[in-house]
Amino acid sequence: MLLFCIISTDYNSLVLLVECECYNHATSCDFDAGVYELSGRVSGGVCDDCQHGTMGRNCEECKPFLYQDPNRDIRDPEICQGKLL
């Protein structure tokens, strides 16, 4: 599932549509200008409040002390295994 966030600024009434891929581990995202520049001005979307033990710009990594189960799809809510301390 792709998420979209709309960024509006007072600067010339610019509206940007930002696409985020959060792999079903977040329900919203925000625009980050630094990420946008680092991506070569391709995408600045950053997922908000990653769930299911995930973290990262796209909720694509497991939190510390958890491991990614290689037998599960990245979109699986049980992708990250182990116990959080």
Sequence and secondary structure as in RCSB ss.txt:
>XXXX:A:sequence
MLLFCIISTDYNSLVLLVECECYNHATSCDFDAGVYELSGRVSGGVCDDCQHGTMGRNCEECKPFLYQDPNRDIR
DPEICQGKLL
>XXXX:A:secstr
 EEEEEEE SSTT EEEEEEE TTS S EEE HHHHHHTTSS  EEESS  TTEESTTS EE TTEEE TTS TT
 TT EEE   
